[in-house]
Amino acid sequence: MRPALVSYLMSSGALASAALSQLVTFAILARALGPSEFGLFVQISAVTTIAVQLCGLGASDCLLRRVAREPGGYAALLGHNLCLIGLTGVVLVVAGTAALSGWLRLSAGPTVDALTLALLLFGNVVVVRVILLVETAFLGLGRFHQANRAVVGFALARTATAALACLAFGVSTLSEWALWQCAAHLLYAAIGAAWIRPLGRPRFVILREELKPGILFSSQFVMRAVRTNVDLLVIGLLAPLATVGSYGVARRIVDSSYLAIDALNRLLYPRLARESREGLHLALPMAKRALVAALALGLATYVALVLLAPELMDLFGRQYQELPLFVRCLSGTVVLVGIWAPAVDLLGASGRQDVRAWILNGANLMGSVLIAVATWLAAPLGTFIALYLIEGAIAVAAWLVLLRLAQRS
């Protein structure tokens, strides 16, 4: 128990530091850019959050899963990832710039030039995907200390960039921030490349047998990203940008609060992959123990968010008056995520990406429509109700399917 507890504390500490740094970064940007420009930044970030899941076509899963089982395949798997990131990154930046230019013309907020959009997409999609690859490589090889260092370092680098740009150099527009952010991400990507260089050089090849599992893996996160950001996009058409900014910050805070559960999952996933190698049922006891732990972590996080919500206006500014209410209304979803996370992790780690994709993609696809309609008809109350219905449906479906597959196994 002691090594497991120490590993979890280190993992959760790393993610907690990252979440705290992200919160401080958002606070700095919210004050420096103002409600209108920051609301616009939130809308663009919603699109980049979706695009980053498409970049690389889910190749990071095979890097984590297969390296955990066979470390000798690291070079080919790393090269496979880099090839797919490069190919998909070009398409996403070009298509995303064109799509965002058209979408933002429909809103009543300030306009953004194509260069700014391209910089935001390149920095937040392509370069971020490369940075995340460093953490995945270390996790696959069981080097959790180095993986934690990569996570904390990236978070601190983002906060330092925001502080230097906004507080020291007086950056106050989105176009100026796009330059600073892209440059900082490139610098940190170079540092990450230096960290993993001793692990071996990549062998640039596309592994065809991993394309389908990767696409299935990626599709789950793409659909979830669509579902978790469609409300932001619809609210952006209906509400003032100040409200969009408050809601966007609340979503970021709640999404970051999943860190207690994510810290557990990132440690368990390689172990679930090894234990389920001879059959999914062999890893089911570990998944059930993880359910108890994740549920307890989710409840603790929910209580903390409810208690701390009123203090957020002091951090972000009094102009974000709706922020505490939004955080309290969204915080209960953390408990539901803690329920379904161990089940879907075991499905993925055991190689059943097809089943996992059917559950998550089906729920997120129908959920996206439900959230969009509910937001359009009765925002934000309808949005909150739809979110709870979706997370609850995923929890029920994931465990019913997992238990059925375990019986067959």
C-alpha positions in Angstrom: 0.0 0.0 0.0 2.8 2.4 0.8 4.4 2.5 -2.7 1.0 2.8 -4.2 0.1 5.7 -1.9 3.4 7.5 -2.5 2.9 7.1 -6.3 -0.6 8.4 -6.1 0.4 11.4 -4.0 3.2 12.3 -6.4 0.9 11.9 -9.4 -2.0 13.9 -7.8 0.5 16.5 -6.6 1.8 17.0 -10.1 -1.7 17.3 -11.6 -2.8 19.6 -8.7 0.2 21.9 -9.3 -0.8 21.9 -13.0 -4.4 22.7 -12.2 -3.5 25.5 -9.8 -1.1 26.9 -12.3 -3.8 26.8 -15.0 -6.2 28.6 -12.6 -3.6 31.3 -11.9 -2.9 31.6 -15.7 -6.6 32.1 -16.4 -6.9 34.7 -13.6 -4.1 36.7 -15.1 -5.5 36.5 -18.6 -9.0 37.3 -17.4 -7.8 40.5 -15.8 -5.4 41.5 -18.5 -7.6 40.9 -21.6 -10.9 42.1 -20.1 -14.3 40.3 -20.3 -14.7 40.8 -24.1 -11.3 39.6 -25.3 -11.2 36.9 -22.6 -14.6 35.6 -23.6 -13.3 35.5 -27.2 -10.3 33.5 -26.0 -12.5 31.1 -24.2 -14.5 30.4 -27.4 -11.3 29.8 -29.4 -10.0 27.6 -26.7 -13.1 25.5 -27.0 -12.2 24.7 -30.6 -8.6 24.0 -29.9 -9.6 21.6 -27.1 -11.5 19.6 -29.7 -8.7 19.9 -32.3 -5.9 18.7 -30.0 -7.7 15.4 -29.5 -7.8 14.9 -33.3 -4.1 15.7 -33.7 -2.1 12.5 -34.0 -5.3 10.3 -34.4 -5.0 8.8 -30.9 -1.5 7.4 -31.4 -0.6 8.2 -27.9 -2.7 5.3 -26.7 -0.5 2.7 -28.4 2.6 4.4 -27.1 1.3 4.1 -23.6 -0.3 0.7 -23.9 2.3 -1.2 -26.0 5.4 0.4 -24.4 4.0 -0.7 -21.0 3.9 -4.3 -22.3 6.9 -4.3 -24.7 9.5 -1.4 -24.0 11.5 -2.6 -27.0 9.0 -1.1 -29.4 9.5 2.5 -28.1 11.4 3.8 -31.1 8.8 2.8 -33.7 5.9 3.9 -31.6 7.4 7.3 -30.9 8.1 7.8 -34.7 4.5 6.7 -35.4 3.2 9.4 -33.1 5.4 12.1 -34.6 4.4 11.3 -38.1 0.7 11.4 -37.4 1.0 14.6 -35.4 2.8 16.3 -38.3 0.4 15.1 -40.9 -2.8 15.9 -39.0 -1.4 19.1 -37.5 -1.1 20.8 -40.9 -4.7 19.9 -41.8 -6.1 21.1 -38.5 -4.3 24.4 -38.5 -5.5 25.3 -42.0 -9.0 24.0 -41.7 -9.4 25.4 -38.2 -8.3 28.9 -39.2 -10.8 29.0 -42.0 -13.6 27.5 -39.8 -13.0 29.9 -36.9 -12.9 32.9 -39.1 -16.4 32.1 -40.4 -17.8 31.2 -37.0 -16.5 34.4 -35.2 -18.2 36.6 -37.9 -21.5 35.3 -36.6 -20.9 36.6 -33.0 -21.2 40.2 -31.9 -17.7 40.3 -30.3 -14.5 41.7 -31.6 -12.9 40.3 -34.7 -9.7 38.2 -34.9 -7.3 38.2 -37.8 -6.2 35.0 -39.5 -2.6 35.1 -38.2 -3.8 35.2 -34.6 -6.1 32.3 -35.2 -3.3 30.3 -36.9 -0.9 31.0 -34.0 -3.4 29.9 -31.4 -4.2 26.7 -33.3 -0.6 25.8 -34.0 0.5 26.5 -30.4 -2.5 25.0 -28.6 -3.0 22.0 -30.9 0.2 20.8 -32.7 2.8 22.0 -30.2 0.7 21.0 -27.2 0.3 17.5 -28.6 4.0 17.1 -28.9 4.5 18.3 -25.3 1.9 15.8 -24.1 3.8 13.1 -25.9 6.7 13.6 -23.5 4.5 12.7 -20.5 3.1 9.7 -22.3 6.5 8.3 -23.2 7.6 8.5 -19.6 4.4 6.9 -18.3 4.7 4.0 -20.8 8.2 3.3 -19.5 7.0 3.5 -15.9 9.1 6.6 -15.2 6.4 8.4 -13.2 8.8 10.9 -11.6 9.9 12.2 -15.0 6.2 12.2 -16.2 5.2 14.3 -13.2 8.1 16.7 -13.9 6.9 17.2 -17.4 3.4 18.0 -16.3 4.4 20.4 -13.6 7.0 22.1 -15.8 4.5 22.8 -18.6 2.0 24.2 -16.1 4.6 26.5 -14.5 5.9 27.6 -17.9 2.4 28.7 -19.0 1.8 30.6 -15.8 5.3 32.3 -16.0 4.5 33.2 -19.6 1.2 34.8 -18.7 2.7 36.7 -15.8 5.7 37.9 -17.9 3.5 38.9 -20.9 0.6 40.5 -19.1 2.1 41.9 -15.9 5.6 42.8 -17.0 5.1 43.7 -20.7 1.4 44.9 -20.5 -0.1 42.5 -23.1 -3.8 43.3 -23.3 -5.0 42.0 -26.6 -5.6 38.4 -27.9 -3.3 39.0 -30.9 -0.4 39.9 -28.6 -1.1 36.9 -26.3 -1.1 34.5 -29.3 2.5 35.4 -30.1 3.7 35.0 -26.5 1.8 31.7 -26.0 3.0 30.1 -29.2 6.6 31.1 -28.6 6.5 29.7 -25.0 5.0 26.4 -26.1 7.7 26.0 -28.8 10.4 26.6 -26.2 9.0 24.1 -23.8 8.5 21.5 -26.6 12.3 21.8 -27.3 13.0 21.2 -23.6 10.7 18.1 -23.6 12.5 16.8 -26.7 15.8 17.1 -24.8 14.4 15.2 -21.8 13.3 12.1 -23.9 16.3 12.1 -26.2 18.3 9.7 -24.0 15.4 7.2 -24.3 16.2 6.6 -27.9 15.7 8.2 -31.3 12.3 7.7 -33.0 12.0 5.5 -36.0 9.7 7.4 -38.4 7.2 4.9 -39.6 3.4 4.6 -39.6 2.1 1.4 -38.0 -0.9 0.5 -40.0 -2.2 -2.0 -37.4 -2.4 0.8 -34.8 -4.4 3.3 -37.0 -7.8 1.9 -36.4 -7.4 1.5 -32.6 -5.9 5.0 -32.5 -8.8 6.5 -34.4 -11.2 4.7 -32.1 -9.3 6.0 -29.1 -9.1 9.6 -30.5 -12.8 9.6 -31.4 -13.8 9.1 -27.8 -11.9 12.2 -26.7 -13.0 14.2 -29.7 -16.6 13.5 -29.1 -16.2 14.3 -25.4 -14.4 17.5 -26.3 -17.3 18.4 -28.6 -19.8 17.6 -26.0 -18.0 19.6 -23.2 -17.5 22.6 -25.4 -20.7 22.8 -27.5 -22.4 24.7 -24.6 -19.7 27.3 -24.8 -20.1 27.8 -28.5 -23.9 28.0 -28.3 -23.8 30.4 -25.2 -21.4 32.5 -27.2 -24.1 33.1 -29.8 -26.8 33.9 -27.2 -25.1 35.6 -24.2 -22.8 38.6 -23.7 -19.1 37.8 -23.8 -18.8 38.6 -20.1 -21.2 35.7 -19.4 -19.2 33.4 -21.8 -16.0 34.3 -19.9 -17.6 33.4 -16.5 -19.0 30.2 -17.8 -15.8 29.3 -19.6 -13.7 29.9 -16.4 -16.2 27.8 -14.4 -15.9 24.9 -16.9 -12.1 25.1 -16.7 -12.2 25.0 -13.0 -14.5 22.0 -12.9 -12.6 20.2 -15.6 -9.3 20.8 -13.7 -10.9 19.4 -10.6 -11.0 16.0 -12.3 -7.3 15.9 -11.5 -7.8 13.8 -8.3 -9.4 11.1 -10.5 -7.0 11.6 -13.4 -4.0 11.1 -11.0 -5.4 7.7 -10.1 -6.2 6.8 -13.7 -2.8 7.6 -15.1 -1.2 5.3 -12.5 -3.7 2.5 -13.0 -3.9 2.4 -16.8 -0.5 0.7 -17.4 -1.2 -1.8 -14.6 -4.6 -2.5 -16.0 -3.0 -3.1 -19.4 -0.6 -5.6 -18.0 -3.2 -7.4 -15.8 -5.8 -7.7 -18.5 -3.3 -9.2 -21.0 -4.6 -12.8 -20.4 -8.2 -11.8 -20.0 -10.3 -8.7 -19.0 -11.8 -10.5 -16.0 -8.3 -10.7 -14.3 -8.2 -6.9 -14.0 -11.8 -6.5 -12.8 -10.9 -6.6 -9.0 -8.5 -3.7 -9.5 -11.1 -1.7 -11.3 -13.6 -2.2 -8.5 -11.1 -1.0 -5.9 -10.4 2.0 -8.2 -14.1 2.7 -8.2 -14.2 3.0 -4.4 -11.2 5.3 -4.4 -12.4 7.4 -7.4 -15.9 7.9 -5.8 -14.3 9.1 -2.5 -12.1 11.5 -4.4 -15.0 12.8 -6.4 -17.1 13.5 -3.3 -14.2 15.3 -1.6 -13.6 17.4 -4.7 -17.3 18.3 -4.9 -17.4 19.6 -1.3 -14.2 21.6 -1.8 -15.6 23.3 -4.9 -18.9 24.2 -3.3 -17.0 25.7 -0.3 -14.4 27.6 -2.3 -16.7 29.0 -5.1 -17.5 32.3 -3.4 -13.8 33.2 -3.2 -13.3 33.0 -7.0 -14.5 36.5 -7.7 -11.6 37.9 -5.6 -9.2 36.0 -7.9 -10.7 36.7 -11.3 -12.3 40.1 -10.7 -15.7 41.4 -9.7 -16.8 41.6 -13.3 -17.2 37.8 -13.3 -20.2 37.9 -11.0 -21.8 34.7 -12.3 -18.7 32.6 -11.7 -19.5 31.2 -8.2 -23.0 30.1 -9.2 -21.7 28.3 -12.3 -19.0 26.5 -10.4 -21.4 25.2 -7.8 -23.9 24.0 -10.4 -21.2 22.1 -12.4 -19.2 20.7 -9.5 -21.4 17.6 -9.0 -20.4 16.2 -12.3 -17.0 15.3 -10.8 -18.7 12.5 -8.7 -20.2 11.0 -11.8 -17.0 11.0 -13.7 -15.3 9.2 -10.8 -17.9 6.5 -11.1 -17.4 5.7 -14.8 -13.7 6.5 -15.2 -12.4 3.1 -13.8 -14.7 1.1 -16.1 -13.8 2.9 -19.3 -10.1 2.8 -18.4 -10.2 -1.0 -18.1 -12.0 -1.3 -21.4 -9.3 0.7 -23.1 -6.4 -0.9 -21.3 -7.7 -4.4 -22.2 -7.7 -3.4 -25.9 -11.5 -3.1 -26.2 -11.4 0.3 -27.7 -14.3 -0.6 -30.0 -16.7 -1.1 -27.0 -15.3 1.9 -25.2 -15.8 4.0 -28.3 -19.4 2.9 -28.7 -20.2 3.9 -25.1 -18.4 7.2 -25.0 -19.0 8.3 -28.6 -22.7 7.3 -28.5 -23.3 9.2 -25.2 -21.2 12.2 -26.3 -22.8 12.4 -29.7 -26.4 12.3 -28.4 -25.2 14.5 -25.4 -23.9 17.2 -27.8 -27.3 17.5 -29.4 -29.0 17.4 -26.0 -26.8 20.1 -24.6 -27.0 22.3 -27.7 -30.9 22.2 -27.6 -31.1 22.6 -23.8 -28.7 25.5 -23.9 -30.6 27.2 -26.8 -33.9 26.8 -25.0 -33.1 27.4 -21.4 -29.5 28.4 -20.8 -27.9 27.9 -18.3 -30.4 25.7 -16.3 -31.1 23.5 -19.3 -27.3 23.1 -19.8 -26.7 21.9 -16.2 -29.6 19.3 -16.4 -28.3 17.9 -19.7 -24.7 17.6 -18.3 -25.8 15.6 -15.3 -28.0 13.3 -17.5 -25.2 12.5 -19.8 -22.6 11.8 -17.1 -25.0 9.5 -15.3 -25.9 7.6 -18.5 -22.2 7.0 -19.2 -21.7 5.7 -15.7 -24.5 3.2 -15.9 -23.7 2.0 -19.4 -19.9 1.6 -18.8 -20.3 -0.6 -15.8 -23.1 -2.7 -17.2 -21.0 -3.4 -20.4 -17.8 -4.1 -18.4 -19.4 -6.6 -16.1 -21.0 -8.4 -19.1 -17.7 -8.6 -20.9 -16.0 -9.8 -17.7 -18.5 -12.7 -17.4 -17.7 -13.7 -21.0 -14.0 -13.4 -20.4 
